[in-house]
């Protein structure tokens, strides 16, 4: 690990020298690239230099303990050494984390797709509960939530719901949500009080910028149709709903939630770009349907990543084997504890690989 940190520090110093050269100052593109690289390394280098200073100070203090000093002075030194050792451990962990490869999508906005799985109408109600949970979490973070497309089920809830969360770091917080979510509860329609199990699937896609994908207009098929969702007098009278198909891949995206055809087209394009980017980033040539199945499976109960058990007031995340006994708070959007636990688990498994 320290060999890597030494290399990073030397590169940082080299970048400082390069940025000070006259020929660099006149090459705007190179100046930008070098400065961007230096900024990216700055925090790691600062932490490493702080570690080296602290390590030197610890060595000097520990040497003092070995010398003949009075009891009061020894007690003071030991207290200071203990404090520095705690800082030392925190810096070591931080440095290890800094060497881990960062997900390039972490700062992006995110597009989330929720679909009812096994369990009939109750699955649609659960899909609506998940949307409410994610919406409240996003709003608590100060992020904007915008529905792109939805299909309501017969008894309420959603067969399918696609929405966007706009906010810096949204993908980093939602990316662990992709998979099959299972709920165990007594439905309001169940007269006998029997516990019912149903599922909903969640797919999480980072939003793609227009400049990242070279999508030719000739490769797109645009279809316009009457909206079938809520919309008052506007429904079925004005052709506002949009479906876009990317002909080379067969990937489709649609939107009908807005009364403006232009806005529906913009939203559908955002979903299409996100789906195409997801395929490209995973280096797959198959259609997005296969990619989505990799994320969420088939929606069967045995594929679950998390279970929401109402009778036991418990939410269990099966990936980390942890349970949280505050189900209602979680459904109200209090997801930070689960997300932090998942992030910590992910970091723990990657730390050794990063150091190696």
Secondary structure, DSSP 4 states (H G I P E B T S, - for coil): -HHHHHHHHHHHHHHHHHHTSHHHHT-HHHHHHHHHHHHHHHHHHHHHHHHHHHHHHHHHHHHHHHS---HHHHHHHHHHHHHHHHHHHHHHHHHHHHTSPPPTTTTS-EEEEEEE-SSTHHHHHHHHHHHHHHHHHHHHTT-EEEEEEEEE-TTSSEEEEEEEEESTTHHHHHGGG-EEEEEEE--TT-TT---EEEEEEEEEEEPPPGGGS---GGGEEEEEE---SS-GGGTTTS--EEEEEETTTTEEEEE-SSS-HHHHHHHHHHHHHHHHHHHHHTT--S-HHHHHHHHHTT--GGGEEEEEETTTTEEEETTTTEEES-HHHHHTT--HHHHHHHHHHHHHHHHHHHH-
